Amino acid sequence: MSTVIQLRGLRLMCICGALPEEQDRRQPYEFDIDIHADVVAATHDDVLDHTVDYGAVLARIEAVTERETFQLFERMSQRVGEAILEDERIESVVVEVRKLRPPVTQDLASSGMRLSVTR
């Protein structure tokens, strides 16, 4: 049985962008994460070790975005997905990322993408 653990609205300051000025400063990004994992044991015994510790997942996401720089949020999403899959219990993950201040002249709230990463 696969369950989806949902993490919504994680906001991090990241260096990600194709324009030179985007490589000079951190910008706000928002992540939504769907973690697919077999956590049926936790539904019966209420033991944290039998599920995915989303605090640890968030720390891995934050580490990627603090230590690495990217030109494309496609690559950043892939790296975040790979870091999440370091937990062997996780079967797959969907990473949705939004750039909250896209560098365009139009009134655009965000630009983003959704990427699935599977073991």
C-alpha positions in Angstrom: 0.0 0.0 0.0 1.5 3.3 -1.0 0.6 6.5 0.8 1.2 10.1 -0.2 2.8 12.3 2.4 2.2 15.9 1.3 4.5 18.8 2.2 3.0 22.2 1.0 4.3 25.7 0.8 8.0 25.2 1.8 9.6 28.6 1.1 13.4 28.7 0.6 15.8 31.3 -0.8 17.7 29.7 -3.7 20.2 30.7 -6.3 18.5 29.6 -9.5 18.1 31.4 -12.7 19.4 31.8 -16.3 20.1 35.5 -16.1 23.4 36.7 -14.7 21.8 38.8 -12.0 19.9 35.7 -10.8 23.2 34.0 -10.0 24.2 36.9 -7.8 21.4 36.7 -5.2 19.1 34.3 -3.6 15.4 34.5 -4.7 12.3 33.1 -3.1 11.0 29.7 -4.3 8.1 27.7 -3.0 8.1 23.9 -3.0 5.2 21.4 -2.8 6.3 17.8 -2.3 4.4 14.5 -2.7 6.2 11.6 -1.1 5.0 8.1 -2.2 6.0 5.5 0.4 4.8 2.4 2.1 4.0 3.5 5.6 1.2 1.0 6.4 3.0 -0.2 9.5 2.8 3.3 11.0 -1.0 3.3 10.4 -1.2 0.4 12.8 1.4 1.0 15.4 1.8 4.8 15.5 5.6 4.6 15.5 7.7 7.4 13.9 10.4 4.9 12.7 7.7 3.2 10.5 7.0 6.3 8.5 8.9 9.0 6.7 10.3 11.7 9.0 9.4 14.8 7.0 11.6 17.0 9.2 14.6 15.0 7.9 13.2 15.4 4.3 12.9 19.1 4.7 16.5 19.3 6.0 17.7 17.5 2.9 15.8 19.8 0.6 17.2 22.8 2.4 20.7 21.5 2.2 20.5 21.1 -1.6 19.1 24.6 -2.1 21.7 26.1 0.3 24.8 24.3 -1.1 24.1 24.2 -4.8 23.3 26.8 -7.5 21.3 26.2 -10.6 20.4 27.9 -13.8 17.2 26.0 -14.3 14.5 25.0 -11.8 14.2 21.7 -13.8 17.7 20.7 -12.5 17.0 22.1 -9.0 13.8 20.0 -8.9 15.7 16.8 -10.0 18.4 17.4 -7.3 15.7 17.9 -4.6 14.0 14.7 -5.7 17.3 12.8 -5.6 17.9 14.1 -2.1 14.5 13.0 -0.9 15.0 9.5 -2.4 18.0 9.1 0.0 15.4 7.7 2.4 15.1 4.0 1.2 11.4 3.8 2.3 10.4 6.4 -0.3 9.3 4.9 -3.6 8.9 8.1 -5.6 8.5 11.8 -5.2 6.8 14.6 -7.0 8.5 17.9 -6.7 6.6 21.1 -7.6 8.6 24.3 -7.5 7.6 27.9 -8.1 9.7 30.9 -8.6 7.9 33.6 -6.7 9.4 36.6 -8.5 10.0 35.6 -12.1 12.1 38.2 -14.0 9.5 39.2 -16.6 7.8 42.5 -17.4 4.3 41.0 -17.2 2.3 40.7 -13.9 3.1 37.0 -13.3 2.6 35.6 -9.8 5.0 32.7 -10.3 6.6 30.4 -12.8 7.2 26.8 -12.0 7.2 23.1 -12.9 6.3 19.7 -11.5 8.7 16.8 -11.8 8.4 13.1 -10.8 11.5 11.3 -9.6 11.3 7.5 -9.1 13.8 5.1 -7.6 
